[in-house]
Amino acid sequence: MRRSRFAVPGMALALALGGGLGGTALAQPVAATPAVAAHRSLPSSIVAEQAGDDAIAQHYEQLGGSASFLGAAIGGTYDIAGGRAQDYTAGTIYWSPATGAHEVHGAIRARYLALGGPAGFFGFPLADETATAGVPGRYNDFARGTVYWSPGTGAHEVHGAIRGEYLAFGGPGGYLGFPLTDETATPGGSGQYNDFERGTVYWSPGTGAHEVHGAIRGEYLAFGGPGGYLGFPLTDETATPGGSGQYNDFERGTVYWSPGTGAHEVYGAIRAQWAVLGWERSRLGYPTSGEYGITGGRRNDFQQGSILWHAASGRTEVVYTSFPSALRGVDLERIPTTQKIAALTFDAGANDAALRSILATLAANGVPGTFFLTGDWVNQFPSDPALIYNAGHRIGNHSMTHPDFTTLTDAQIAAEINSAQRTIEAAGGDPLPFFRFPYGARDGRTITDVDAAGYAAIRWTVDTLGWQGSMNGTRGPDFVVQRVMASAQPGEIILMHLGSNPDDGSTLDAAALPQVISQLRAAGYGFVTLDAALG
């Protein structure tokens, strides 16, 4: 039976007063001091030590004493960081007035001691080591965190807001599983993180704690993690509306994932434009690439198109690479609509004599246009495509060398289209999905070839014939205006040209353009690009 350390002083007092054990009193007996009063007369530190030692001894006996997993005591109890402790062969029991007596042993004890034990950040244990629910593992809760252990992960601590997020996700029995690391400072020290078996929880003062996992986490880490451009997560991984994909928002962007597209980041002006369109529920769908550099800007590709950002103008350009089945097998002569709209289109193959005049007129009137460029023209005037798309206009494919397609083989047609596409893309634009046949020469076979290359063939409702020039002074800008107005109808597609006539140097289309716009507006027409044909 264990004796109180204070029993001996009490016994000595009795001997002194009573003349020894069983002896005859030498004087009148003195009334015994009540036990409580005697106890209160002791220093508070001694009282606390005794309370701790008693609590440790009692807990040890409750666990089975020397027959328990702790084994035999090693040495005696000792002071530690505002409490008491007793070491045993296989563990330690710690006590403090606020937490009581609890044991810590094995790998968790080793990790706890490595983290400073009771004198460290974690303080005293709040419970004995406990089995995790539903999964093989163990944990100890401490005053300021928890140490978890499993056979496959070892022992690691989790604390603070990251622990709160982890527990909200189900702790070791949830999706994240057991921790693989202690809480660790992110590069640069602006935040903290814990890696878990199936994900990571990140924390910073400005964003709080959020988890990132799976393919989104892989893309996030490839992009630099919290030290990269995206910064810290603002959300946990979240299902997109309809549940077809997942996303995480970060400080400066978002990573989206779907089964068919994988995980890709979207940020900045491109992300803002995609948001306006309706995110993944828009016609563009999910991203199929991260943002990457193009000539003069940046680009993200999506399931049904791309968004381009042009640095010189700061504008974004939406390019749809798919088109309705109704546009297959046809060379479109009019936008299918009952609305009074018209599309101004301009072919570029010879020179750029009228380009700047046309762009100035369109800008002055707030009118968009669609420009069909040959690859040879782009190579001849490499800075002109940027003038077009930076001004907010649309670009289409007019072949590489402007041949008669009806005289070409299928392979030659594909080469003409693809070469022009690559050349225009190298200049920072994208001509998809609009193609115009050189000279308007086409048949069923060539239209099928164009469709197979991913393009819709676009003809015209009216050719202004401005490219023919003044015809020895018999034609002027009024001739162009009259042709346009005579063919005015909902969905009218107007063909004009950027180059000058090789004989007289005239640019009738550019000269007539202000009146074309004015008279069509007076007739109630608005102006669109050929994107209106996509529905």
C-alpha positions as CSV (number, residue, x, y, z in Angstrom):
1,M,0.0,0.0,0.0
2,R,1.4,3.4,-1.1
3,R,1.9,5.9,1.8
4,S,1.4,9.6,1.4
5,R,4.7,11.4,1.4
6,F,3.3,13.6,4.2
7,A,2.5,10.7,6.6
8,V,5.9,10.6,8.1
9,P,6.0,14.3,9.3
10,G,2.5,13.7,10.8
11,M,3.7,10.6,12.6
12,A,6.7,12.4,14.0
13,L,4.5,15.1,15.4
14,A,2.4,12.4,17.2
15,L,5.4,10.8,18.7
16,A,6.7,14.1,20.0
17,L,3.4,15.0,21.6
18,G,2.4,11.6,22.8
19,G,5.7,10.2,24.1
20,G,6.2,7.6,21.4
21,L,4.1,4.8,20.0
22,G,2.0,3.2,22.8
23,G,4.0,5.1,25.5
24,T,2.7,7.0,28.5
25,A,2.0,10.7,28.1
26,L,4.4,12.9,29.9
27,A,2.0,15.9,29.9
28,Q,-1.6,16.9,29.5
29,P,-2.7,15.8,25.9
30,V,-2.9,18.5,23.3
31,A,-6.0,18.6,21.1
32,A,-5.1,17.2,17.7
33,T,-4.9,19.7,14.8
34,P,-7.7,18.9,12.3
35,A,-6.2,17.2,9.2
36,V,-7.7,19.8,6.8
37,A,-6.1,22.7,8.8
38,A,-2.8,20.9,8.9
39,H,-3.0,20.3,5.1
40,R,-3.8,24.0,4.5
41,S,-0.8,25.0,6.5
42,L,1.5,23.3,4.0
43,P,3.0,25.4,1.1
44,S,0.8,25.4,-2.0
45,S,3.5,24.0,-4.2
46,I,3.8,20.9,-2.0
47,V,0.0,20.5,-2.0
48,A,0.1,20.7,-5.9
49,E,2.9,18.1,-6.1
50,Q,1.0,15.8,-3.8
51,A,-2.2,16.2,-5.8
52,G,-0.3,15.4,-9.0
53,D,1.5,12.4,-7.6
54,D,-1.8,11.0,-6.2
55,A,-3.5,11.5,-9.5
56,I,-0.7,9.9,-11.4
57,A,-0.6,6.9,-9.0
58,Q,-4.4,6.5,-9.3
59,H,-4.4,6.6,-13.1
60,Y,-1.5,4.1,-13.2
61,E,-3.5,1.7,-11.1
62,Q,-6.6,2.3,-13.3
63,L,-4.6,1.3,-16.3
64,G,-3.4,-1.9,-14.6
65,G,-0.3,-0.8,-12.8
66,S,2.9,-2.7,-13.5
67,A,0.9,-5.4,-15.4
68,S,-0.3,-2.8,-17.9
69,F,1.3,-1.8,-21.2
70,L,3.2,0.9,-19.4
71,G,5.2,-1.6,-17.4
72,A,7.2,-0.7,-14.2
73,A,7.9,2.8,-12.9
74,I,11.3,4.2,-13.7
75,G,12.5,6.5,-10.9
76,G,10.0,8.8,-9.1
77,T,7.6,11.5,-10.1
78,Y,9.1,14.8,-11.1
79,D,8.2,18.4,-11.9
80,I,7.6,19.4,-15.5
81,A,6.3,22.6,-17.1
82,G,3.6,23.4,-14.5
83,G,2.8,19.9,-13.7
84,R,4.1,16.4,-12.7
85,A,5.2,13.4,-14.6
86,Q,6.2,9.7,-14.0
87,D,8.1,7.7,-16.5
88,Y,7.5,4.0,-17.0
89,T,9.1,1.3,-19.0
90,A,6.9,1.9,-22.0
91,G,5.5,5.4,-21.6
92,T,4.8,8.4,-19.3
93,I,1.8,9.7,-17.3
94,Y,1.6,13.5,-17.3
95,W,-0.5,15.6,-14.9
96,S,-1.4,19.3,-14.6
97,P,-4.1,20.9,-12.5
98,A,-6.1,21.9,-15.7
99,T,-5.8,18.7,-17.6
100,G,-5.6,15.9,-15.1
101,A,-3.5,12.7,-15.5
102,H,-3.1,11.0,-18.9
103,E,-0.7,8.6,-20.4
104,V,1.4,9.0,-23.6
105,H,3.4,6.1,-25.1
106,G,4.9,4.6,-28.2
107,A,5.5,6.6,-31.4
108,I,3.0,9.3,-30.3
109,R,5.1,9.9,-27.2
110,A,8.3,10.1,-29.2
111,R,6.7,12.7,-31.5
112,Y,5.3,14.6,-28.6
113,L,8.7,14.8,-26.9
114,A,10.4,15.8,-30.2
115,L,7.9,18.7,-30.3
116,G,8.8,19.8,-26.8
117,G,6.5,17.7,-24.6
118,P,4.4,19.6,-22.0
119,A,6.9,22.5,-22.1
120,G,6.4,22.8,-25.9
121,F,3.6,24.3,-28.0
122,F,1.2,21.4,-27.4
123,G,1.1,21.5,-23.6
124,F,-0.3,18.6,-21.5
125,P,-2.3,15.7,-22.9
126,L,-6.1,15.9,-22.6
127,A,-6.7,12.2,-22.9
128,D,-5.0,8.8,-23.0
129,E,-3.9,7.4,-26.4
130,T,-7.1,6.4,-28.2
131,A,-7.9,4.2,-31.2
132,T,-9.2,6.1,-34.2
133,A,-12.7,5.3,-35.3
134,G,-13.1,2.9,-38.3
135,V,-9.4,3.0,-39.4
136,P,-6.3,1.3,-37.8
137,G,-4.5,4.1,-36.0
138,R,-4.2,6.0,-32.7
139,Y,-4.2,9.5,-31.5
140,N,-3.6,11.7,-28.4
141,D,-5.3,15.0,-27.9
142,F,-3.2,17.7,-26.3
143,A,-4.0,21.2,-25.0
144,R,-3.2,22.8,-28.3
145,G,-3.4,20.0,-30.9
146,T,-3.4,16.3,-31.7
147,V,-0.8,13.8,-32.6
148,Y,-2.1,11.0,-35.0
149,W,-0.4,7.7,-35.7
150,S,-1.0,4.8,-38.1
151,P,1.3,2.0,-39.2
152,G,1.7,3.4,-42.7
153,T,2.2,7.1,-41.9
154,G,3.9,7.2,-38.5
155,A,3.1,9.9,-35.9
156,H,2.4,13.6,-36.9
157,E,0.8,16.5,-35.3
158,V,-2.1,18.7,-36.4
159,H,-3.2,21.8,-34.7
160,G,-5.0,25.2,-35.0
161,A,-7.2,26.1,-37.9
162,I,-5.8,23.3,-40.0
163,R,-6.9,20.8,-37.4
164,G,-10.3,22.3,-37.4
165,E,-10.6,21.9,-41.2
166,Y,-9.2,18.4,-41.0
167,L,-11.8,17.3,-38.3
168,A,-14.5,18.9,-40.4
169,F,-13.5,16.6,-43.2
170,G,-13.8,13.6,-40.9
171,G,-10.3,13.4,-39.5
172,P,-8.3,10.2,-40.1
173,G,-11.6,8.4,-40.9
174,G,-12.5,10.9,-43.6
175,Y,-11.3,11.5,-47.1
176,L,-8.0,13.0,-46.2
177,G,-6.8,10.1,-44.1
178,F,-3.9,10.3,-41.7
179,P,-1.3,13.2,-41.7
180,L,1.9,12.7,-43.5
181,T,3.7,15.7,-42.0
182,D,3.6,18.0,-39.0
183,E,2.2,21.5,-39.7
184,T,4.9,23.1,-41.8
185,A,5.6,26.7,-42.9
186,T,5.0,27.3,-46.6
187,P,7.9,28.7,-48.7
188,G,8.3,32.3,-47.7
189,G,6.7,31.7,-44.3
190,S,3.4,33.4,-45.2
191,G,1.3,30.4,-44.2
192,Q,1.2,26.8,-43.0
193,Y,0.2,23.4,-44.3
194,N,-0.3,19.7,-43.4
195,D,0.0,17.0,-46.0
196,F,-2.4,14.1,-45.5
197,E,-2.7,10.7,-47.3
198,R,-5.1,12.0,-49.9
199,G,-4.6,15.8,-49.9
200,T,-3.3,18.9,-48.2
201,V,-4.8,21.6,-46.0
202,Y,-3.3,25.0,-46.4
203,W,-3.7,28.0,-44.1
204,S,-2.8,31.7,-44.2
205,P,-4.0,34.6,-42.1
206,G,-5.9,36.1,-45.0
207,T,-7.5,33.0,-46.4
208,G,-8.1,30.6,-43.5
209,A,-7.7,26.8,-43.8
210,H,-8.8,25.0,-47.0
211,E,-8.1,21.6,-48.4
212,V,-6.8,20.7,-51.9
213,H,-6.6,17.2,-53.3
214,G,-6.5,15.0,-56.3
215,A,-5.8,16.3,-59.8
216,I,-6.5,19.9,-58.8
217,R,-3.8,19.6,-56.1
218,G,-1.4,18.2,-58.7
219,E,-2.1,21.1,-61.1
220,Y,-1.8,23.6,-58.2
221,L,1.6,22.2,-57.1
222,A,2.8,22.2,-60.7
223,F,1.9,25.9,-60.8
224,G,3.9,26.6,-57.7
225,G,1.4,25.9,-54.9
226,P,0.9,28.7,-52.4
227,G,4.2,30.3,-53.4
228,G,3.2,30.5,-57.0
229,Y,0.9,32.9,-58.9
230,L,-2.4,31.4,-57.6
231,G,-1.6,31.9,-53.9
232,F,-3.5,30.2,-51.1
233,P,-6.9,28.4,-51.6
234,L,-10.0,30.3,-50.8
235,T,-12.3,27.3,-50.9
236,D,-12.2,23.6,-50.4
237,E,-12.6,21.5,-53.6
238,T,-16.2,22.1,-54.6
239,A,-18.6,20.4,-57.1
240,T,-19.5,22.6,-60.1
241,P,-23.3,23.2,-60.6
242,G,-24.7,20.0,-62.1
243,G,-21.9,18.0,-60.5
244,S,-19.9,17.2,-63.7
245,G,-16.7,18.6,-62.4
246,Q,-14.8,20.1,-59.4
247,Y,-13.0,23.3,-58.7
248,N,-10.9,25.2,-56.1
249,D,-10.8,29.0,-56.0
250,F,-7.4,30.5,-55.1
251,E,-6.3,34.0,-54.3
252,R,-5.6,34.8,-57.9
253,G,-7.4,32.2,-60.0
254,T,-9.3,28.9,-60.1
255,V,-8.3,25.3,-61.0
256,Y,-11.1,23.4,-62.7
257,W,-11.3,19.6,-63.3
258,S,-13.7,17.3,-65.1
259,P,-13.3,13.7,-66.1
260,G,-12.9,14.5,-69.8
261,T,-10.6,17.5,-69.5
262,G,-8.4,17.0,-66.5
263,A,-7.3,19.9,-64.2
264,H,-6.4,23.3,-65.6
265,E,-6.0,26.8,-64.1
266,V,-7.8,29.9,-65.3
267,Y,-7.0,33.4,-64.0
268,G,-6.8,37.1,-64.7
269,A,-8.7,38.7,-67.6
270,I,-9.3,35.4,-69.3
271,R,-11.0,34.0,-66.1
272,A,-13.1,37.2,-65.9
273,Q,-14.3,36.8,-69.5
274,W,-15.1,33.2,-68.9
275,A,-17.1,34.2,-65.9
276,V,-19.1,36.6,-67.9
277,L,-19.9,33.9,-70.4
278,G,-21.2,31.5,-67.7
279,W,-18.1,29.5,-66.6
280,E,-18.2,25.8,-67.6
281,R,-21.9,26.1,-68.3
282,S,-21.2,28.4,-71.2
283,R,-20.8,27.3,-74.8
284,L,-17.0,27.1,-74.2
285,G,-17.3,24.3,-71.6
286,Y,-14.4,23.3,-69.3
287,P,-10.8,24.4,-69.9
288,T,-8.6,22.0,-71.7
289,S,-5.3,23.9,-71.1
290,G,-3.8,26.2,-68.6
291,E,-3.1,29.8,-69.6
292,Y,-0.1,30.0,-72.0
293,G,1.7,32.6,-74.0
294,I,0.9,33.6,-77.6
295,T,2.4,36.3,-79.7
296,G,1.4,39.5,-78.0
297,G,-0.7,38.0,-75.3
298,R,-2.0,34.9,-73.4
299,R,-4.5,32.2,-74.1
300,N,-6.7,29.4,-72.5
301,D,-8.2,26.7,-74.6
302,F,-11.7,25.2,-73.7
303,Q,-13.8,22.3,-74.9
304,Q,-15.5,24.4,-77.6
305,G,-13.1,27.3,-78.1
306,S,-10.5,29.6,-76.7
307,I,-10.2,32.9,-74.9
308,L,-7.3,35.1,-76.0
309,W,-5.9,38.1,-74.1
310,H,-4.1,40.8,-76.1
311,A,-1.5,42.7,-74.1
312,A,-1.4,45.8,-76.4
313,S,-5.1,46.5,-76.0
314,G,-5.9,44.6,-72.8
315,R,-8.9,43.1,-74.5
316,T,-10.0,39.5,-74.5
317,E,-11.2,37.7,-77.6
318,V,-13.6,34.7,-77.5
319,V,-13.0,32.2,-80.3
320,Y,-15.5,29.3,-80.7
321,T,-14.0,26.3,-82.5
322,S,-17.3,24.4,-83.0
323,F,-20.2,25.3,-85.1
324,P,-23.8,24.1,-85.4
325,S,-24.6,21.1,-87.6
326,A,-26.8,23.4,-89.7
327,L,-23.7,25.0,-91.0
328,R,-22.2,21.8,-92.2
329,G,-22.3,21.0,-95.9
330,V,-23.2,24.6,-96.9
331,D,-21.3,27.8,-97.9
332,L,-23.3,30.2,-95.8
333,E,-24.7,33.2,-97.7
334,R,-26.7,34.8,-94.9
335,I,-26.8,34.6,-91.1
336,P,-30.0,32.6,-90.2
337,T,-32.1,35.3,-88.4
338,T,-35.2,37.4,-88.7
339,Q,-33.4,40.3,-86.9
340,K,-32.2,43.3,-88.9
341,I,-28.5,42.7,-88.4
342,A,-25.6,42.8,-90.9
343,A,-22.1,41.4,-90.9
344,L,-19.3,43.5,-92.5
345,T,-16.6,41.1,-93.8
346,F,-13.3,42.1,-95.3
347,D,-11.0,39.8,-97.4
348,A,-7.2,40.3,-97.3
349,G,-5.0,38.8,-100.0
350,A,-3.3,41.4,-102.1
351,N,-2.2,44.4,-99.9
352,D,-3.2,46.4,-96.8
353,A,-3.7,49.7,-98.5
354,A,-7.2,50.3,-97.0
355,L,-6.7,48.5,-93.7
356,R,-6.1,51.6,-91.5
357,S,-8.8,53.6,-93.1
358,I,-11.3,50.8,-92.6
359,L,-10.3,50.2,-88.9
360,A,-10.6,54.0,-88.2
361,T,-14.1,54.0,-89.7
362,L,-15.2,51.0,-87.8
363,A,-13.8,52.4,-84.5
364,A,-15.4,55.8,-85.1
365,N,-18.8,54.1,-85.5
366,G,-18.4,51.4,-82.9
367,V,-19.0,48.7,-85.5
368,P,-17.3,45.2,-85.4
369,G,-16.1,43.3,-88.5
370,T,-14.8,39.9,-89.5
371,F,-11.5,39.8,-91.5
372,F,-10.6,36.9,-93.7
373,L,-6.8,36.7,-94.0
374,T,-4.5,34.5,-96.2
375,G,-1.4,33.2,-94.6
376,D,0.7,34.9,-97.3
377,W,-0.9,38.2,-96.5
378,V,0.0,37.7,-92.8
379,N,3.6,36.9,-93.6
380,Q,3.7,40.0,-95.8
381,F,2.2,42.3,-93.2
382,P,3.0,40.5,-89.8
383,S,1.9,43.4,-87.6
384,D,-1.5,43.9,-89.2
385,P,-3.3,41.0,-87.6
386,A,-2.7,42.6,-84.2
387,L,-4.2,45.8,-85.4
388,I,-7.3,43.9,-86.3
389,Y,-7.9,41.8,-83.2
390,N,-6.7,44.5,-80.8
391,A,-9.4,46.7,-82.2
392,G,-12.0,44.1,-81.2
393,H,-12.6,42.4,-84.6
394,R,-12.9,38.8,-85.6
395,I,-10.4,36.9,-87.9
396,G,-11.2,34.1,-90.3
397,N,-9.2,31.8,-92.6
398,H,-8.9,32.6,-96.3
399,S,-6.3,29.9,-97.2
400,M,-2.6,30.1,-97.3
401,T,-1.9,31.1,-100.9
402,H,-5.4,32.0,-102.3
403,P,-5.8,29.1,-104.8
404,D,-8.9,27.8,-106.5
405,F,-9.9,25.0,-104.2
406,T,-11.8,23.1,-106.8
407,T,-8.5,22.4,-108.6
408,L,-6.8,21.0,-105.5
409,T,-6.7,17.5,-104.0
410,D,-8.1,16.8,-100.6
411,A,-4.6,16.7,-99.1
412,Q,-3.7,20.0,-100.8
413,I,-6.9,21.6,-99.4
414,A,-6.0,20.4,-95.9
415,A,-2.5,21.8,-96.2
416,E,-3.8,25.2,-97.4
417,I,-6.2,25.5,-94.5
418,N,-3.8,24.2,-91.8
419,S,-0.9,26.3,-93.0
420,A,-3.0,29.5,-92.9
421,Q,-4.3,28.6,-89.4
422,R,-0.7,28.1,-88.0
423,T,0.5,31.3,-89.6
424,I,-2.4,33.3,-88.2
425,E,-2.0,31.7,-84.8
426,A,1.7,32.6,-84.8
427,A,0.6,36.2,-85.3
428,G,-1.4,36.0,-82.1
429,G,-4.9,35.4,-83.5
430,D,-7.2,32.4,-84.2
431,P,-9.3,32.1,-87.4
432,L,-11.5,29.2,-86.2
433,P,-14.2,28.4,-87.1
434,F,-14.7,30.7,-90.2
435,F,-13.4,29.9,-93.7
436,R,-13.9,31.7,-96.9
437,F,-13.1,30.1,-100.3
438,P,-10.7,32.1,-102.5
439,Y,-12.6,33.5,-105.5
440,G,-15.7,31.9,-103.9
441,A,-14.8,28.8,-105.9
442,R,-16.3,25.7,-104.2
443,D,-18.3,22.5,-104.6
444,G,-19.7,19.8,-102.4
445,R,-16.3,18.0,-102.0
446,T,-14.4,21.2,-101.0
447,I,-17.1,22.2,-98.6
448,T,-16.8,18.8,-96.9
449,D,-13.1,19.2,-96.7
450,V,-13.4,22.6,-95.1
451,D,-15.9,21.2,-92.5
452,A,-13.5,18.3,-91.8
453,A,-10.8,20.8,-90.9
454,G,-13.1,22.3,-88.3
455,Y,-14.3,25.2,-90.2
456,A,-17.7,26.5,-91.4
457,A,-17.6,27.9,-95.0
458,I,-18.8,31.5,-95.1
459,R,-19.8,33.1,-98.4
460,W,-21.7,36.4,-98.7
461,T,-25.0,37.9,-99.5
462,V,-23.6,40.7,-101.5
463,D,-20.1,41.4,-103.1
464,T,-19.6,45.1,-103.3
465,L,-17.2,44.7,-106.3
466,G,-15.2,47.5,-104.8
467,W,-12.1,45.4,-105.6
468,Q,-12.7,46.0,-109.3
469,G,-11.7,49.6,-108.9
470,S,-13.2,52.7,-110.6
471,M,-13.5,51.0,-114.0
472,N,-11.9,53.9,-115.8
473,G,-13.8,56.4,-113.7
474,T,-17.2,55.0,-114.1
475,R,-17.6,53.8,-110.5
476,G,-17.2,55.5,-107.2
477,P,-18.1,54.9,-103.5
478,D,-21.8,55.4,-104.4
479,F,-21.7,52.3,-106.5
480,V,-20.7,50.2,-103.5
481,V,-23.3,51.8,-101.2
482,Q,-26.1,51.1,-103.8
483,R,-25.1,47.4,-104.1
484,V,-25.2,46.9,-100.3
485,M,-28.5,48.6,-99.8
486,A,-30.1,46.8,-102.7
487,S,-29.3,43.5,-101.0
488,A,-30.2,44.6,-97.4
489,Q,-32.0,41.9,-95.5
490,P,-31.9,40.3,-92.0
491,G,-28.6,38.5,-91.6
492,E,-26.9,40.1,-94.7
493,I,-23.2,39.2,-95.1
494,I,-21.3,42.0,-96.9
495,L,-18.1,41.2,-98.8
496,M,-15.5,44.0,-99.0
497,H,-11.7,44.1,-99.5
498,L,-8.7,45.5,-97.7
499,G,-6.5,45.9,-100.7
500,S,-6.3,48.5,-103.5
501,N,-7.1,47.9,-107.1
502,P,-3.8,47.0,-108.9
503,D,-4.7,49.1,-111.9
504,D,-5.9,52.4,-110.5
505,G,-4.9,52.1,-106.8
506,S,-8.5,52.9,-105.7
507,T,-9.9,51.6,-102.4
508,L,-13.6,52.0,-103.1
509,D,-14.7,49.9,-100.2
510,A,-12.9,52.0,-97.6
511,A,-14.2,55.2,-99.2
512,A,-17.8,53.9,-99.2
513,L,-17.8,52.3,-95.7
514,P,-18.9,55.4,-93.7
515,Q,-22.0,55.7,-95.9
516,V,-22.7,51.9,-95.9
517,I,-22.8,52.1,-92.1
518,S,-24.8,55.2,-92.0
519,Q,-27.5,54.1,-94.4
520,L,-27.8,50.6,-92.9
521,R,-28.3,52.1,-89.5
522,A,-30.9,54.5,-90.9
523,A,-32.7,51.5,-92.2
524,G,-32.7,50.0,-88.7
525,Y,-29.8,47.6,-89.0
526,G,-27.3,46.7,-86.3
527,F,-23.9,45.2,-86.9
528,V,-22.4,41.9,-85.7
529,T,-19.4,39.6,-86.4
530,L,-19.9,36.2,-87.9
531,D,-20.1,34.8,-84.4
532,A,-23.8,35.6,-84.7
533,A,-24.1,32.7,-87.1
534,L,-23.0,30.2,-84.4
535,G,-26.3,30.6,-82.5
